[in-house]
Amino acid sequence: MKIKSIALKNFRNYNYVHLGFDEHLNIIVGDNAQGKTNLLEALYVCGFGKSFRTTKDSDLVNFNEEITSVKIDIEHDNGYQEIIEYRINQKNRKEFLVNGVNITKISDLLGTINLVLFYPDDLKLIKESPGERRKFLNRELSHISKIYCLDIIEYNRILMQRNELLKKIFYKPEHKETLEIWDEQLADKGSKIIMKRMHFIERLGEISREIHGNITNHVENLSISYITSVKNLTNYDTIKDDLIAGFKKNQESDIKRGFTSIGPHRDDIDIKINGINIKSFGSQGQQRTAALSLKLSEIEIIKSEVGEYPILLLDDVMSELDHKRQKDLIYTLKNVQTIITTTDVKNLLDDYINASKLIKVKGGSIQC
């Protein structure tokens, strides 16, 4: 899969831009606050249906303008071409079109174009709360599996209903008899989610261990594992039975607190280097390299799932790697269309620059 071109209108600090991409390497260079990351954000919105920087669609519209649009032209490995378009209309409502057909559900957009993004905030994956790691799992799995996307949407709906019922039972205990129905539904979806996460993390662990070893010259051994309250993870039935048993065991305390205390919405990922948890004891460099290794591992997983490599977006990452790690990273990405941003190409390898399309950005203007 390759992005052939992008066209922006009134997006962030761009009035109008039409830009073509090299099928292998693209370097977007410019000073801070010139619009480099805005280009990556525009691509990301077309793939995921939302920004990675803001929750407000209005933030994406150029100052003093009312509408914006992004159109990208992609080509699959089999030669099939698609056009994805994102718009915000005058009523501040967003629209997505694929080949001119309006997409009403984000779940129908996911997978049209596969992207892997690494940007500075991805350190949250390592450093911050379990919620950040669950977001990572849900985002990546939803992008490669529409079934998972629908499962997590339904799970969250059922969870919200169960939590509302718990609060009601606290004041009206007679409603407790209906709790079993929600336990059954929540355990069903929860079991499917846990199984898919476990399979994903197992594969992610294998690939990231190899990538991390290459980047660190095999000095560091990266390992990841899934942390869940479920004890018997043998299959769907054992996970479901364990969840239902857990719901019943925690029923009284859940009623008092008004929320469901166990399930995939409470699970986490344990990330270690050489057997030591890097959230608590890892250096900044170790945390960044581990996060990068995990993100790069998605490339191979997506390739195995959908049959073609995704596009990799790297926001101000290469400059923080020494030349040895840059070279190892470049070798890892030889089959992947890569679009990176940087403030200074002097920090990059000469052979990397020479093989790339150089895109200069200044004040929302492109100077190729």
Buried (B, 14 or more C-beta within 10 A) or exposed (E): BBBBEBBBBBBBBBEEBEBEBBEBBBBBBBEEEBBBBBBBBBBBBBBBBBBBBEEEBEEBBBEEEEBBBBBBBBBBEEEEEBBBBBBBEEEEEBEBBBEEEEBEEBBBBBBBBBBBBBBEBBBBBBBEEEEBBBEBBBBBBBBBBBEBBBBBBBBEEBBEBBBEBBEBBBEEEEEBEEBEEBBBBBBBBBBBBBBBBBEBBEBBBEBBBBBBBBBBEEEBEBBBBBEBBBEEBEEEEBBBBBBBBBBEEBBEEBBEBBBBBBBBBBBBBBBBBEEEEBBEEBEEEBBBBBBBBBBBBBBBBBBEBBEBBBBBBBBBBBBBBEEEBBBBBBEBBEEBBBBBBBBEBEBBBEEBBEEBBBBBBEEBBBEE
